[in-house]
C-alpha cells in the first residue's frame, strides 16, 4: 500500500509513519523539513501555508495514494487544501480530529459519535475548528476520495510529555517534580475519568483503515481499552518512578472561573467504541500501565537518565 502522511515528524504523525513502515507499506511524509523523520520514508518538503508549493510537490510524485493521513489539519484552510489536492490522488483519506469536538458541558457517558451539542468557538477554539473541518468533509462530499474521521481522546507516548490534566498536562517537569517530592496540583483532585490511547495503538488503528471498506465515510471515536481516573494516571507514573504521589486539589469551579479555556479537559472523557469495533480495524489494546511504563522509560532514555531497570 502507498501511504502519504501530512506531517511525519510529530507525536502522532511519526507514530503513523512507523506503523505503516512496520506493515511493509511504501511511506511518504509531507513536512516543512525541520524535524527528523523515521528511517525508510520518502520525504516531501513544503510549507502547507504555501498552496502552490504543496500542489507542486504532491503532483510531482505522480502517485495516487491508497491512503492519505492528515495529522496536522487544524482549520478550514487546511481541510479545503486537502480536498483540493487529494480528491483525485487518494483512494482513502483520514482526518485526525479530536474528542474536543464534543461540548464538555453536554457529554453523554459513554459518548457516542453522535451528539446534540458541539464545541463552540468560545468553549473550545481547537475543538470548534476541528468540527468545522469535519463538516467540510461530511457536507462537502468530495468526489473521488473516500474519507474517515478519527476522534482520539488523550494521546500519550514517549514522543510527548507526560500529563493528562490541568495543571500538569504535557508537563515537561513532571518526572522531576515527582522525584523532588512536590505535590501535584490536580483540578478536581484528578477524579475526572479518562480513556487514554497510546500513540502507537492509535497509529495502528489509522493505518488499518487503508483498504478497509467498512471504514469508508465513517466518523470513529478512538480511545484506549481502559477507563481510569486522571489521578490514577499520575499514580501509575509515581509507581514506575518508585516515589510517593502527593496530590493537592484545585477546586474545579475556581479554576474554570480563571481559566475557562480549560473546560474541555475538565469533564469525563469516556467513549462508546461500538462503531469502531464493528469496522474490523486494529483496536487499541495496550494497558495504561504498560503504555505509561513505555512513556516514562522513553522520556528517561531521551534524557539520558534511565534510572531504573524494567521488571
Phi and psi in degrees as GROMACS dihedral restraints (atoms count N, CA, C in turn):
[ dihedral_restraints ]
;  ai    aj    ak    al  type     phi  dphi    fc
    3     4     5     6     1   -93.9    20    10
    4     5     6     7     1   123.3    20    10
    6     7     8     9     1  -125.1    20    10
    7     8     9    10     1   128.9    20    10
    9    10    11    12     1  -113.5    20    10
   10    11    12    13     1   130.7    20    10
   12    13    14    15     1  -114.5    20    10
   13    14    15    16     1   120.1    20    10
   15    16    17    18     1   -81.9    20    10
   16    17    18    19     1   109.5    20    10
   18    19    20    21     1   110.9    20    10
   19    20    21    22     1  -160.2    20    10
   21    22    23    24     1   142.0    20    10
   22    23    24    25     1   -18.5    20    10
   24    25    26    27     1  -112.8    20    10
   25    26    27    28     1     5.2    20    10
   27    28    29    30     1   -98.8    20    10
   28    29    30    31     1  -173.2    20    10
   30    31    32    33     1   -58.5    20    10
   31    32    33    34     1   -53.2    20    10
   33    34    35    36     1   -86.5    20    10
   34    35    36    37     1   -46.4    20    10
   36    37    38    39     1   -62.9    20    10
   37    38    39    40     1   -37.2    20    10
   39    40    41    42     1   -64.8    20    10
   40    41    42    43     1   -39.6    20    10
   42    43    44    45     1   -64.7    20    10
   43    44    45    46     1   -39.2    20    10
   45    46    47    48     1   -64.3    20    10
   46    47    48    49     1   -42.7    20    10
   48    49    50    51     1   -60.4    20    10
   49    50    51    52     1   -45.5    20    10
   51    52    53    54     1   -65.4    20    10
   52    53    54    55     1   -39.4    20    10
   54    55    56    57     1   -63.8    20    10
   55    56    57    58     1   -42.5    20    10
   57    58    59    60     1   -65.0    20    10
   58    59    60    61     1   -39.8    20    10
   60    61    62    63     1   -64.5    20    10
   61    62    63    64     1   -41.5    20    10
   63    64    65    66     1   -60.4    20    10
   64    65    66    67     1   -31.3    20    10
   66    67    68    69     1   -83.2    20    10
   67    68    69    70     1    -0.2    20    10
   69    70    71    72     1    85.2    20    10
   70    71    72    73     1    16.3    20    10
   72    73    74    75     1   -82.7    20    10
   73    74    75    76     1   158.7    20    10
   75    76    77    78     1   -83.3    20    10
   76    77    78    79     1   126.9    20    10
   78    79    80    81     1  -124.0    20    10
   79    80    81    82     1   128.7    20    10
   81    82    83    84     1  -110.4    20    10
   82    83    84    85     1   146.2    20    10
   84    85    86    87     1  -123.5    20    10
   85    86    87    88     1   146.2    20    10
   87    88    89    90     1  -122.9    20    10
   88    89    90    91     1   106.1    20    10
   90    91    92    93     1  -137.3    20    10
   91    92    93    94     1   178.4    20    10
   93    94    95    96     1   -82.7    20    10
   94    95    96    97     1    -2.1    20    10
   96    97    98    99     1    79.5    20    10
   97    98    99   100     1    23.0    20    10
   99   100   101   102     1  -102.5    20    10
  100   101   102   103     1   -12.1    20    10
  102   103   104   105     1  -120.8    20    10
  103   104   105   106     1   156.1    20    10
  105   106   107   108     1   -66.6    20    10
  106   107   108   109     1   145.2    20    10
  108   109   110   111     1  -118.1    20    10
  109   110   111   112     1   156.2    20    10
  111   112   113   114     1   -58.3    20    10
  112   113   114   115     1   140.3    20    10
  114   115   116   117     1   -64.8    20    10
  115   116   117   118     1   133.2    20    10
  117   118   119   120     1   109.0    20    10
  118   119   120   121     1    -8.2    20    10
  120   121   122   123     1   -87.9    20    10
  121   122   123   124     1   156.7    20    10
  123   124   125   126     1   -94.6    20    10
  124   125   126   127     1   118.9    20    10
  126   127   128   129     1   -92.2    20    10
  127   128   129   130     1   123.1    20    10
  129   130   131   132     1  -107.3    20    10
  130   131   132   133     1   138.4    20    10
  132   133   134   135     1  -122.8    20    10
  133   134   135   136     1   122.9    20    10
  135   136   137   138     1  -166.8    20    10
  136   137   138   139     1   152.1    20    10
  138   139   140   141     1   -88.9    20    10
  139   140   141   142     1   123.6    20    10
  141   142   143   144     1   -65.4    20    10
  142   143   144   145     1   -13.6    20    10
  144   145   146   147     1   -73.9    20    10
  145   146   147   148     1   -11.2    20    10
  147   148   149   150     1  -108.9    20    10
  148   149   150   151     1    93.6    20    10
  150   151   152   153     1   -60.5    20    10
  151   152   153   154     1   -39.5    20    10
  153   154   155   156     1   -64.3    20    10
  154   155   156   157     1   -42.4    20    10
  156   157   158   159     1   -64.9    20    10
  157   158   159   160     1   -42.2    20    10
  159   160   161   162     1   -60.7    20    10
  160   161   162   163     1   -46.5    20    10
  162   163   164   165     1   -63.0    20    10
  163   164   165   166     1   -40.2    20    10
  165   166   167   168     1   -64.9    20    10
  166   167   168   169     1   -42.9    20    10
  168   169   170   171     1   -67.2    20    10
  169   170   171   172     1   -45.6    20    10
  171   172   173   174     1   -66.4    20    10
  172   173   174   175     1   -48.9    20    10
  174   175   176   177     1   -67.3    20    10
  175   176   177   178     1   -29.4    20    10
  177   178   179   180     1   -64.3    20    10
  178   179   180   181     1   -21.5    20    10
  180   181   182   183     1   -76.5    20    10
  181   182   183   184     1   -24.4    20    10
  183   184   185   186     1    61.9    20    10
  184   185   186   187     1    33.6    20    10
  186   187   188   189     1  -119.4    20    10
  187   188   189   190     1   140.8    20    10
  189   190   191   192     1  -103.0    20    10
  190   191   192   193     1   109.7    20    10
  192   193   194   195     1   -75.6    20    10
  193   194   195   196     1   145.3    20    10
  195   196   197   198     1   -70.2    20    10
  196   197   198   199     1   -33.0    20    10
  198   199   200   201     1  -145.8    20    10
  199   200   201   202     1   127.2    20    10
  201   202   203   204     1  -117.6    20    10
  202   203   204   205     1   129.7    20    10
  204   205   206   207     1  -121.2    20    10
  205   206   207   208     1   119.5    20    10
  207   208   209   210     1  -101.3    20    10
  208   209   210   211     1   110.1    20    10
  210   211   212   213     1   -96.2    20    10
  211   212   213   214     1    -4.9    20    10
  213   214   215   216     1  -129.5    20    10
  214   215   216   217     1    37.7    20    10
  216   217   218   219     1   -96.6    20    10
  217   218   219   220     1   113.9    20    10
  219   220   221   222     1  -120.4    20    10
  220   221   222   223     1   -16.5    20    10
  222   223   224   225     1  -149.8    20    10
  223   224   225   226     1   178.6    20    10
  225   226   227   228     1   -60.4    20    10
  226   227   228   229     1   -37.4    20    10
  228   229   230   231     1   -60.6    20    10
  229   230   231   232     1   -37.3    20    10
  231   232   233   234     1   -67.2    20    10
  232   233   234   235     1   -48.8    20    10
  234   235   236   237     1   -69.4    20    10
  235   236   237   238     1   -34.0    20    10
  237   238   239   240     1   -66.7    20    10
  238   239   240   241     1   -36.6    20    10
  240   241   242   243     1   -62.2    20    10
  241   242   243   244     1   -44.8    20    10
  243   244   245   246     1   -58.3    20    10
  244   245   246   247     1   -45.8    20    10
  246   247   248   249     1   -64.6    20    10
  247   248   249   250     1   -36.3    20    10
  249   250   251   252     1   -70.2    20    10
  250   251   252   253     1   -42.2    20    10
  252   253   254   255     1   -77.7    20    10
  253   254   255   256     1   -37.2    20    10
  255   256   257   258     1  -112.2    20    10
  256   257   258   259     1    -3.0    20    10
  258   259   260   261     1   -63.8    20    10
  259   260   261   262     1   -20.2    20    10
  261   262   263   264     1  -119.7    20    10
  262   263   264   265     1     9.4    20    10
  264   265   266   267     1  -120.8    20    10
  265   266   267   268     1     7.5    20    10
  267   268   269   270     1  -140.1    20    10
  268   269   270   271     1   129.8    20    10
  270   271   272   273     1   -73.2    20    10
  271   272   273   274     1   -43.5    20    10
  273   274   275   276     1  -131.9    20    10
  274   275   276   277     1   139.7    20    10
  276   277   278   279     1  -123.8    20    10
  277   278   279   280     1   132.3    20    10
  279   280   281   282     1  -114.3    20    10
  280   281   282   283     1   124.9    20    10
  282   283   284   285     1  -102.9    20    10
  283   284   285   286     1   119.5    20    10
  285   286   287   288     1   -85.0    20    10
  286   287   288   289     1   103.4    20    10
  288   289   290   291     1   -93.7    20    10
  289   290   291   292     1  -140.5    20    10
  291   292   293   294     1  -161.0    20    10
  292   293   294   295     1   155.6    20    10
  294   295   296   297     1   -73.9    20    10
  295   296   297   298     1    -9.1    20    10
  297   298   299   300     1   -71.1    20    10
  298   299   300   301     1    -4.7    20    10
  300   301   302   303     1   -67.6    20    10
  301   302   303   304     1   -22.6    20    10
  303   304   305   306     1   -79.6    20    10
  304   305   306   307     1   139.1    20    10
  306   307   308   309     1   -69.4    20    10
  307   308   309   310     1   120.3    20    10
  309   310   311   312     1   -59.5    20    10
  310   311   312   313     1   -30.0    20    10
  312   313   314   315     1   -82.4    20    10
  313   314   315   316     1    -7.6    20    10
  315   316   317   318     1  -134.2    20    10
  316   317   318   319     1    33.4    20    10
  318   319   320   321     1   -75.8    20    10
  319   320   321   322     1   155.9    20    10
  321   322   323   324     1  -108.7    20    10
  322   323   324   325     1   162.3    20    10
  324   325   326   327     1  -130.7    20    10
  325   326   327   328     1   111.8    20    10
  327   328   329   330     1   -76.5    20    10
  328   329   330   331     1   157.0    20    10
  330   331   332   333     1   -84.0    20    10
  331   332   333   334     1   123.3    20    10
  333   334   335   336     1   -87.0    20    10
  334   335   336   337     1   179.1    20    10
  336   337   338   339     1   -72.2    20    10
  337   338   339   340     1   -16.6    20    10
  339   340   341   342     1   -93.9    20    10
  340   341   342   343     1   140.5    20    10
  342   343   344   345     1  -148.2    20    10
  343   344   345   346     1   153.2    20    10
  345   346   347   348     1   -97.8    20    10
  346   347   348   349     1   -15.0    20    10
  348   349   350   351     1  -131.0    20    10
  349   350   351   352     1   137.0    20    10
  351   352   353   354     1  -123.9    20    10
  352   353   354   355     1   163.7    20    10
  354   355   356   357     1   -57.9    20    10
  355   356   357   358     1   142.0    20    10
  357   358   359   360     1  -108.9    20    10
  358   359   360   361     1   168.5    20    10
  360   361   362   363     1   -60.7    20    10
  361   362   363   364     1   -32.4    20    10
  363   364   365   366     1   -77.3    20    10
  364   365   366   367     1   -40.3    20    10
  366   367   368   369     1   -79.1    20    10
  367   368   369   370     1   -33.2    20    10
  369   370   371   372     1  -162.2    20    10
  370   371   372   373     1    95.5    20    10
  372   373   374   375     1   -57.4    20    10
  373   374   375   376     1   -39.9    20    10
  375   376   377   378     1   -64.2    20    10
  376   377   378   379     1   -51.4    20    10
  378   379   380   381     1   -64.3    20    10
  379   380   381   382     1   -37.4    20    10
  381   382   383   384     1   -61.3    20    10
  382   383   384   385     1   -45.4    20    10
  384   385   386   387     1   -66.9    20    10
  385   386   387   388     1   -38.5    20    10
  387   388   389   390     1   -63.4    20    10
  388   389   390   391     1   -39.1    20    10
  390   391   392   393     1   -64.8    20    10
  391   392   393   394     1   -39.4    20    10
  393   394   395   396     1   -60.7    20    10
  394   395   396   397     1   -39.6    20    10
  396   397   398   399     1   -63.9    20    10
  397   398   399   400     1   -42.8    20    10
  399   400   401   402     1   -56.6    20    10
  400   401   402   403     1   -47.6    20    10
  402   403   404   405     1   -67.2    20    10
  403   404   405   406     1   -29.8    20    10
  405   406   407   408     1   -61.5    20    10
  406   407   408   409     1   -38.4    20    10
  408   409   410   411     1   -73.4    20    10
  409   410   411   412     1   -51.7    20    10
  411   412   413   414     1   -68.6    20    10
  412   413   414   415     1   -36.5    20    10
  414   415   416   417     1   -87.9    20    10
  415   416   417   418     1   -30.1    20    10
  417   418   419   420     1   -77.5    20    10
  418   419   420   421     1   -28.6    20    10
  420   421   422   423     1    50.1    20    10
  421   422   423   424     1    65.4    20    10
  423   424   425   426     1   -62.2    20    10
  424   425   426   427     1   126.6    20    10
  426   427   428   429     1   -74.4    20    10
  427   428   429   430     1   146.5    20    10
  429   430   431   432     1    81.1    20    10
  430   431   432   433     1     1.7    20    10
  432   433   434   435     1  -146.4    20    10
  433   434   435   436     1   113.0    20    10
  435   436   437   438     1   -80.6    20    10
  436   437   438   439     1   149.9    20    10
  438   439   440   441     1  -128.7    20    10
  439   440   441   442     1   158.5    20    10
  441   442   443   444     1  -137.9    20    10
  442   443   444   445     1   133.7    20    10
  444   445   446   447     1  -106.3    20    10
  445   446   447   448     1   126.4    20    10
  447   448   449   450     1  -113.3    20    10
  448   449   450   451     1   128.9    20    10
  450   451   452   453     1  -113.0    20    10
  451   452   453   454     1    87.2    20    10
  453   454   455   456     1   -77.8    20    10
  454   455   456   457     1   154.7    20    10
  456   457   458   459     1   -92.8    20    10
  457   458   459   460     1  -144.9    20    10
  459   460   461   462     1   -63.0    20    10
  460   461   462   463     1   123.0    20    10
  462   463   464   465     1  -104.5    20    10
  463   464   465   466     1   125.6    20    10
  465   466   467   468     1  -126.7    20    10
  466   467   468   469     1   168.9    20    10
  468   469   470   471     1   149.3    20    10
  469   470   471   472     1   164.8    20    10
  471   472   473   474     1   -67.8    20    10
  472   473   474   475     1    -8.3    20    10
  474   475   476   477     1   -91.5    20    10
  475   476   477   478     1     7.8    20    10
  477   478   479   480     1  -129.3    20    10
  478   479   480   481     1   172.7    20    10
  480   481   482   483     1   -85.2    20    10
  481   482   483   484     1   162.6    20    10
  483   484   485   486     1   -79.2    20    10
  484   485   486   487     1   155.5    20    10
  486   487   488   489     1   118.4    20    10
  487   488   489   490     1   132.5    20    10
  489   490   491   492     1  -124.4    20    10
  490   491   492   493     1     4.0    20    10
  492   493   494   495     1  -152.4    20    10
  493   494   495   496     1   142.4    20    10
  495   496   497   498     1   -58.5    20    10
  496   497   498   499     1   138.9    20    10
  498   499   500   501     1  -101.8    20    10
  499   500   501   502     1    18.2    20    10
  501   502   503   504     1  -129.8    20    10
  502   503   504   505     1    54.4    20    10
  504   505   506   507     1   -95.7    20    10
  505   506   507   508     1   129.6    20    10
  507   508   509   510     1    50.9    20    10
  508   509   510   511     1    49.7    20    10
  510   511   512   513     1   -93.0    20    10
  511   512   513   514     1   107.1    20    10
  513   514   515   516     1   -64.3    20    10
  514   515   516   517     1   -17.8    20    10
  516   517   518   519     1  -102.0    20    10
  517   518   519   520     1     7.1    20    10
  519   520   521   522     1   -60.3    20    10
  520   521   522   523     1   -46.1    20    10
  522   523   524   525     1   -60.2    20    10
  523   524   525   526     1   -45.7    20    10
  525   526   527   528     1   -65.2    20    10
  526   527   528   529     1   -39.4    20    10
  528   529   530   531     1   -59.8    20    10
  529   530   531   532     1   -46.7    20    10
  531   532   533   534     1   -64.2    20    10
  532   533   534   535     1   -41.4    20    10
  534   535   536   537     1   -67.4    20    10
  535   536   537   538     1   -28.2    20    10
  537   538   539   540     1   -81.8    20    10
  538   539   540   541     1    -4.9    20    10
  540   541   542   543     1    80.3    20    10
  541   542   543   544     1    21.0    20    10
  543   544   545   546     1   -76.6    20    10
  544   545   546   547     1   150.0    20    10
  546   547   548   549     1   -73.5    20    10
  547   548   549   550     1   141.6    20    10
  549   550   551   552     1   -95.4    20    10
  550   551   552   553     1   122.8    20    10
  552   553   554   555     1   -89.4    20    10
  553   554   555   556     1   108.4    20    10
  555   556   557   558     1  -115.2    20    10
  556   557   558   559     1   128.8    20    10
  558   559   560   561     1   -65.4    20    10
  559   560   561   562     1   132.2    20    10
  561   562   563   564     1    65.8    20    10
  562   563   564   565     1    21.8    20    10
  564   565   566   567     1    59.7    20    10
  565   566   567   568     1    15.5    20    10
  567   568   569   570     1    79.2    20    10
  568   569   570   571     1    25.1    20    10
  570   571   572   573     1   -89.2    20    10
  571   572   573   574     1    -2.3    20    10
  573   574   575   576     1   -68.4    20    10
  574   575   576   577     1   138.6    20    10
  576   577   578   579     1   -81.2    20    10
  577   578   579   580     1   142.3    20    10
  579   580   581   582     1  -129.6    20    10
  580   581   582   583     1   159.8    20    10
  582   583   584   585     1  -137.0    20    10
  583   584   585   586     1    61.4    20    10
  585   586   587   588     1   -62.5    20    10
  586   587   588   589     1   148.4    20    10
  588   589   590   591     1  -120.6    20    10
  589   590   591   592     1   130.1    20    10
  591   592   593   594     1   -69.6    20    10
  592   593   594   595     1   136.8    20    10
  594   595   596   597     1   -55.8    20    10
  595   596   597   598     1   -39.9    20    10
  597   598   599   600     1   -65.7    20    10
  598   599   600   601     1   -36.8    20    10
  600   601   602   603     1   -65.7    20    10
  601   602   603   604     1   -44.8    20    10
  603   604   605   606     1   -59.4    20    10
  604   605   606   607     1   -41.6    20    10
  606   607   608   609     1   -62.2    20    10
  607   608   609   610     1   -41.8    20    10
  609   610   611   612     1   -62.6    20    10
  610   611   612   613     1   -40.0    20    10
  612   613   614   615     1   -61.2    20    10
  613   614   615   616     1   -46.7    20    10
  615   616   617   618     1   -62.7    20    10
  616   617   618   619     1   -46.4    20    10
  618   619   620   621     1   -64.8    20    10
  619   620   621   622     1   -33.5    20    10
  621   622   623   624     1   -70.1    20    10
  622   623   624   625     1   -10.0    20    10
  624   625   626   627     1   -65.8    20    10
  625   626   627   628     1   -33.1    20    10
  627   628   629   630     1   -58.5    20    10
  628   629   630   631     1   123.1    20    10
  630   631   632   633     1    81.8    20    10
  631   632   633   634     1    -0.3    20    10
  633   634   635   636     1   -96.7    20    10
  634   635   636   637     1   106.5    20    10
  636   637   638   639     1   -67.6    20    10
  637   638   639   640     1   -26.0    20    10
  639   640   641   642     1   -68.8    20    10
  640   641   642   643     1   -19.8    20    10
  642   643   644   645     1   -92.0    20    10
  643   644   645   646     1    -6.4    20    10
  645   646   647   648     1   -67.8    20    10
  646   647   648   649     1   132.2    20    10
  648   649   650   651     1    56.6    20    10
  649   650   651   652     1    42.8    20    10
  651   652   653   654     1  -119.5    20    10
  652   653   654   655     1   148.2    20    10
  654   655   656   657     1  -108.3    20    10
  655   656   657   658     1   125.2    20    10
  657   658   659   660     1  -130.2    20    10
  658   659   660   661     1   126.2    20    10
  660   661   662   663     1   -68.0    20    10
  661   662   663   664     1   144.9    20    10
  663   664   665   666     1  -134.0    20    10
  664   665   666   667     1   118.2    20    10
  666   667   668   669     1  -147.9    20    10
  667   668   669   670     1   164.5    20    10
  669   670   671   672     1   -74.5    20    10
  670   671   672   673     1   176.2    20    10
  672   673   674   675     1   -81.5    20    10
  673   674   675   676     1    -7.2    20    10
  675   676   677   678     1  -126.7    20    10
  676   677   678   679     1   144.6    20    10
  678   679   680   681     1  -107.5    20    10
  679   680   681   682     1   126.3    20    10
  681   682   683   684     1  -136.0    20    10
  682   683   684   685     1   159.9    20    10
  684   685   686   687     1   -71.5    20    10
  685   686   687   688     1   146.5    20    10
  687   688   689   690     1   -55.9    20    10
  688   689   690   691     1   -36.4    20    10
  690   691   692   693     1   -57.9    20    10
  691   692   693   694     1   -38.4    20    10
  693   694   695   696     1   -64.6    20    10
  694   695   696   697     1   -32.9    20    10
  696   697   698   699     1   -54.2    20    10
  697   698   699   700     1   -49.4    20    10
  699   700   701   702     1   -71.1    20    10
  700   701   702   703     1   -31.8    20    10
  702   703   704   705     1   -64.8    20    10
  703   704   705   706     1   -40.9    20    10
  705   706   707   708     1   -62.5    20    10
  706   707   708   709     1   -43.5    20    10
  708   709   710   711     1   -60.3    20    10
  709   710   711   712     1   -44.8    20    10
  711   712   713   714     1   -61.1    20    10
  712   713   714   715     1   -42.7    20    10
  714   715   716   717     1   -62.8    20    10
  715   716   717   718     1   -40.5    20    10
  717   718   719   720     1   -62.6    20    10
  718   719   720   721     1   -38.8    20    10
  720   721   722   723     1   -79.9    20    10
  721   722   723   724     1   -13.5    20    10
  723   724   725   726     1    73.5    20    10
  724   725   726   727     1    35.2    20    10
  726   727   728   729     1  -126.1    20    10
  727   728   729   730     1   165.3    20    10
  729   730   731   732     1   -83.2    20    10
  730   731   732   733     1   139.5    20    10
  732   733   734   735     1   -88.9    20    10
  733   734   735   736     1   122.6    20    10
  735   736   737   738     1  -114.3    20    10
  736   737   738   739     1   123.5    20    10
  738   739   740   741     1  -119.1    20    10
  739   740   741   742     1   130.5    20    10
  741   742   743   744     1  -108.1    20    10
  742   743   744   745     1   123.6    20    10
  744   745   746   747     1   -77.7    20    10
  745   746   747   748     1   132.9    20    10
  747   748   749   750     1  -107.6    20    10
  748   749   750   751     1   120.5    20    10
  750   751   752   753     1   -58.7    20    10
  751   752   753   754     1   134.5    20    10
  753   754   755   756     1   -61.9    20    10
  754   755   756   757     1   -50.2    20    10
  756   757   758   759     1   -61.9    20    10
  757   758   759   760     1   -42.7    20    10
  759   760   761   762     1   -65.5    20    10
  760   761   762   763     1   -41.1    20    10
  762   763   764   765     1   -66.2    20    10
  763   764   765   766     1   -42.1    20    10
  765   766   767   768     1   -66.1    20    10
  766   767   768   769     1   -32.9    20    10
  768   769   770   771     1   -62.6    20    10
  769   770   771   772     1   -37.6    20    10
  771   772   773   774     1   -87.8    20    10
  772   773   774   775     1   -26.9    20    10
  774   775   776   777     1  -134.4    20    10
  775   776   777   778     1    70.6    20    10
  777   778   779   780     1   -60.7    20    10
  778   779   780   781     1   -23.2    20    10
  780   781   782   783     1   -67.5    20    10
  781   782   783   784     1   -13.7    20    10
  783   784   785   786     1   -82.3    20    10
  784   785   786   787     1    -5.2    20    10
  786   787   788   789     1   -52.8    20    10
  787   788   789   790     1   -41.0    20    10
  789   790   791   792     1   -62.2    20    10
  790   791   792   793     1   -22.6    20    10
  792   793   794   795     1   -85.6    20    10
  793   794   795   796     1   -22.0    20    10
  795   796   797   798     1  -102.1    20    10
  796   797   798   799     1    65.2    20    10
  798   799   800   801     1  -160.1    20    10
  799   800   801   802     1   166.9    20    10
  801   802   803   804     1   -74.1    20    10
  802   803   804   805     1   129.1    20    10
  804   805   806   807     1  -115.8    20    10
  805   806   807   808     1    76.7    20    10
  807   808   809   810     1  -128.7    20    10
  808   809   810   811     1   147.6    20    10
  810   811   812   813     1  -133.6    20    10
  811   812   813   814     1   147.1    20    10
  813   814   815   816     1   -80.1    20    10
  814   815   816   817     1   117.6    20    10
  816   817   818   819     1  -107.6    20    10
  817   818   819   820     1    14.8    20    10
  819   820   821   822     1   -62.5    20    10
  820   821   822   823     1   -34.8    20    10
  822   823   824   825     1   -67.2    20    10
  823   824   825   826     1   -46.0    20    10
  825   826   827   828     1   -68.4    20    10
  826   827   828   829     1   -31.6    20    10
  828   829   830   831     1   -65.4    20    10
  829   830   831   832     1   -30.4    20    10
  831   832   833   834     1   -78.4    20    10
  832   833   834   835     1   -13.1    20    10
  834   835   836   837     1   -81.2    20    10
  835   836   837   838     1   -19.9    20    10
  837   838   839   840     1    81.1    20    10
  838   839   840   841     1    13.3    20    10
  840   841   842   843     1   -72.5    20    10
  841   842   843   844     1   164.1    20    10
  843   844   845   846     1   -64.3    20    10
  844   845   846   847     1   124.7    20    10
  846   847   848   849     1  -102.3    20    10
  847   848   849   850     1   141.1    20    10
  849   850   851   852     1   -56.3    20    10
  850   851   852   853     1   135.3    20    10
  852   853   854   855     1  -135.0    20    10
  853   854   855   856     1    -5.3    20    10
  855   856   857   858     1   -76.3    20    10
  856   857   858   859     1   127.6    20    10
  858   859   860   861     1   -65.9    20    10
  859   860   861   862     1   155.5    20    10
  861   862   863   864     1   -61.3    20    10
  862   863   864   865     1   -40.0    20    10
  864   865   866   867     1   -62.6    20    10
  865   866   867   868     1   -47.1    20    10
  867   868   869   870     1   -65.9    20    10
  868   869   870   871     1   -40.3    20    10
  870   871   872   873     1   -65.6    20    10
  871   872   873   874     1   -43.0    20    10
  873   874   875   876     1   -69.4    20    10
  874   875   876   877     1   -31.4    20    10
  876   877   878   879     1   -62.6    20    10
  877   878   879   880     1   -44.8    20    10
  879   880   881   882     1   -66.4    20    10
  880   881   882   883     1   -32.9    20    10
  882   883   884   885     1   -65.8    20    10
  883   884   885   886     1   -51.6    20    10
  885   886   887   888     1   -62.6    20    10
  886   887   888   889     1   -46.0    20    10
  888   889   890   891     1   -59.5    20    10
  889   890   891   892     1   -43.3    20    10
  891   892   893   894     1   -63.3    20    10
  892   893   894   895     1   -40.6    20    10
  894   895   896   897     1   -65.3    20    10
  895   896   897   898     1   -42.5    20    10
  897   898   899   900     1   -66.4    20    10
  898   899   900   901     1   -39.7    20    10
  900   901   902   903     1   -62.6    20    10
  901   902   903   904     1   -42.0    20    10
  903   904   905   906     1   -62.5    20    10
  904   905   906   907     1   -34.4    20    10
  906   907   908   909     1   -85.0    20    10
  907   908   909   910     1    -2.7    20    10
  909   910   911   912     1    68.1    20    10
  910   911   912   913     1    30.7    20    10
  912   913   914   915     1  -135.2    20    10
  913   914   915   916     1    46.0    20    10
  915   916   917   918     1   -69.4    20    10
  916   917   918   919     1   108.6    20    10
  918   919   920   921     1  -113.1    20    10
  919   920   921   922     1    17.3    20    10
  921   922   923   924     1  -148.0    20    10
  922   923   924   925     1   162.5    20    10
  924   925   926   927     1  -106.2    20    10
  925   926   927   928     1   130.0    20    10
  927   928   929   930     1   -67.8    20    10
  928   929   930   931     1   128.4    20    10
